[in-house]
Amino acid sequence: MPVAVFTHPDCVRHDPGPGHPEAPARLTVLLDRLRRDPGAEVREAEAAGREALLRVHPAGYLERVERLSESGGGALFLDTVLNDASWAALLGATGAVRAAVDHALAARGHAFAAVRPPGHHALASVGMGFCLANNIVVAARHAQDAGRERVLIVDWDVHHGNGTQALVERDETVRFVSLHQWPWYPGTGAAEERGVGNVFNVPRGPGRPAMQYVEDLWAAIAAATGGWTPDVILVSAGFDAMGGDPLGGFTLEPEHYAELTTRLRERLPSAPIVGLLEGGYTPSRLADGVAAHVTALG
């Protein structure tokens, strides 16, 4: 059975402008690749409503994002830039994320959400790092509302998911494991940051052997799930940790994401897995990484 990949056409319409690394081509190249891949089935989800985001983000913040987009766009925060389609893209991405979670929870197989803008830097009331809403925490709360109490979030983007950590670090029902470059943007993610014992940060320097990153992340996942079995696994699937990415210095290759995905399936066979697209700024390389992850999900 091919792996269901959920997206929404408005995700491509979000455009931060010429020269911005979080460009529409990231998604258009990826979707073209996946539509030709017999191991993936690309599906168009329905856009969500604003209420789907209120579990994570306050109404005042969402209204500010909507107004800025409807007025033609502009800088929400430094490098986080909107155009007139960004609000629609956000609702489309949220709909695709929720559809991927619903698909996996209904035991139809693991799933992937091919969406943009990304999400793991977004705080409750602050969009940053190209992110408007925290897609992975939206997914976690949606799964919990469906009765899956324990959520494991694995973040292998090269940048620390500061927004995700801030939103879950006092919640014992969620465990957050993050491998990320250190020191690097956004400057958070020290190993000593443990939340209520539910945060497992793996900060590492650039240029190390790829399998060292794999084994260090795996050791943290094993520690997070020792004696604690999640009801669902959510992956903040950034692929900017691959060698040559312009915004990172790690050395991973597509086969390493496949290896990690396979290990997750084998260690926690009862937990459905949903991957959500985060970073990765060379479109062809991003497509290679996602394809490897999706193939391993299948």
QUINOR-V465409 format. One record per residue. N is the residue number from 0. RES is the residue in one letter. SS is DSSP state (a for helix, b for strand, c for the rest). OMEGA is omega in whole degrees, 0 to 359 (none if undefined). Layout:
BEGIN
n->{N;N}
res->{RES;RES}
ss->{SS;SS}
omega->{OMEGA;OMEGA}
END
This chain:
BEGIN
n->{0;1;2;3;4;5;6;7;8;9;10;11;12;13;14;15;16;17;18;19;20;21;22;23;24;25;26;27;28;29;30;31;32;33;34;35;36;37;38;39;40;41;42;43;44;45;46;47;48;49;50;51;52;53;54;55;56;57;58;59;60;61;62;63;64;65;66;67;68;69;70;71;72;73;74;75;76;77;78;79;80;81;82;83;84;85;86;87;88;89;90;91;92;93;94;95;96;97;98;99;100;101;102;103;104;105;106;107;108;109;110;111;112;113;114;115;116;117;118;119;120;121;122;123;124;125;126;127;128;129;130;131;132;133;134;135;136;137;138;139;140;141;142;143;144;145;146;147;148;149;150;151;152;153;154;155;156;157;158;159;160;161;162;163;164;165;166;167;168;169;170;171;172;173;174;175;176;177;178;179;180;181;182;183;184;185;186;187;188;189;190;191;192;193;194;195;196;197;198;199;200;201;202;203;204;205;206;207;208;209;210;211;212;213;214;215;216;217;218;219;220;221;222;223;224;225;226;227;228;229;230;231;232;233;234;235;236;237;238;239;240;241;242;243;244;245;246;247;248;249;250;251;252;253;254;255;256;257;258;259;260;261;262;263;264;265;266;267;268;269;270;271;272;273;274;275;276;277;278;279;280;281;282;283;284;285;286;287;288;289;290;291;292;293;294;295;296;297}
res->{M;P;V;A;V;F;T;H;P;D;C;V;R;H;D;P;G;P;G;H;P;E;A;P;A;R;L;T;V;L;L;D;R;L;R;R;D;P;G;A;E;V;R;E;A;E;A;A;G;R;E;A;L;L;R;V;H;P;A;G;Y;L;E;R;V;E;R;L;S;E;S;G;G;G;A;L;F;L;D;T;V;L;N;D;A;S;W;A;A;L;L;G;A;T;G;A;V;R;A;A;V;D;H;A;L;A;A;R;G;H;A;F;A;A;V;R;P;P;G;H;H;A;L;A;S;V;G;M;G;F;C;L;A;N;N;I;V;V;A;A;R;H;A;Q;D;A;G;R;E;R;V;L;I;V;D;W;D;V;H;H;G;N;G;T;Q;A;L;V;E;R;D;E;T;V;R;F;V;S;L;H;Q;W;P;W;Y;P;G;T;G;A;A;E;E;R;G;V;G;N;V;F;N;V;P;R;G;P;G;R;P;A;M;Q;Y;V;E;D;L;W;A;A;I;A;A;A;T;G;G;W;T;P;D;V;I;L;V;S;A;G;F;D;A;M;G;G;D;P;L;G;G;F;T;L;E;P;E;H;Y;A;E;L;T;T;R;L;R;E;R;L;P;S;A;P;I;V;G;L;L;E;G;G;Y;T;P;S;R;L;A;D;G;V;A;A;H;V;T;A;L;G}
ss->{c;c;b;b;b;b;b;c;c;a;a;a;a;c;c;c;c;c;c;c;c;c;c;c;a;a;a;a;a;a;a;a;a;a;a;c;c;c;c;b;b;b;b;b;c;c;c;c;c;a;a;a;a;c;c;c;c;c;a;a;a;a;a;a;a;a;a;a;a;a;c;c;b;b;b;b;b;c;c;b;b;b;b;c;c;a;a;a;a;a;a;a;a;a;a;a;a;a;a;a;a;a;a;a;a;c;c;c;c;c;b;b;b;c;c;c;c;c;c;c;c;c;c;c;c;c;c;b;c;c;b;c;c;c;a;a;a;a;a;a;a;a;a;a;a;c;c;c;c;c;b;b;b;b;b;c;c;c;c;c;c;a;a;a;a;a;a;a;c;c;c;c;c;b;b;b;b;b;b;b;b;c;c;c;c;c;c;c;c;c;c;c;c;c;c;c;c;c;b;b;b;b;b;b;c;c;c;c;c;a;a;a;a;a;a;a;a;a;a;a;a;a;a;a;a;c;c;c;c;c;c;b;b;b;b;b;b;c;c;c;c;b;c;c;c;c;c;c;c;c;c;b;c;a;a;a;a;a;a;a;a;a;a;a;a;a;a;c;c;c;c;b;b;b;b;b;b;c;c;c;c;c;a;a;a;a;a;a;a;a;a;a;a;a;a;a;a;c}
omega->{176;179;179;178;184;178;177;185;180;179;179;185;175;185;180;175;183;177;180;184;181;190;178;181;177;184;181;178;180;183;176;179;185;179;177;184;180;179;180;174;182;181;178;179;172;177;176;171;180;184;180;181;186;176;186;187;180;184;182;179;180;178;179;178;180;181;180;179;183;178;178;177;183;182;174;179;176;185;182;192;181;165;186;179;188;179;177;178;179;179;176;178;180;177;179;178;181;179;178;178;180;180;182;182;178;177;176;180;177;187;179;176;179;189;168;4;177;190;197;174;186;173;183;185;181;170;182;177;181;188;179;178;184;186;185;178;172;178;180;181;177;178;179;177;177;175;178;191;186;183;171;175;176;183;179;169;182;178;179;177;184;180;178;180;182;183;185;191;175;185;183;179;181;172;187;179;183;167;182;178;183;353;185;176;4;176;178;173;175;180;182;178;188;183;175;184;184;181;183;181;179;179;183;178;182;168;181;177;186;183;174;176;180;184;179;176;182;178;178;177;178;179;182;185;175;182;182;184;180;175;177;177;177;182;168;193;170;181;175;172;177;179;177;179;183;182;180;182;178;190;183;176;182;182;179;175;176;179;180;180;179;179;177;180;185;181;186;189;182;185;174;182;175;175;178;183;173;185;185;196;165;191;182;178;176;180;178;181;179;180;178;178;181;178;179;175;183;none}
END
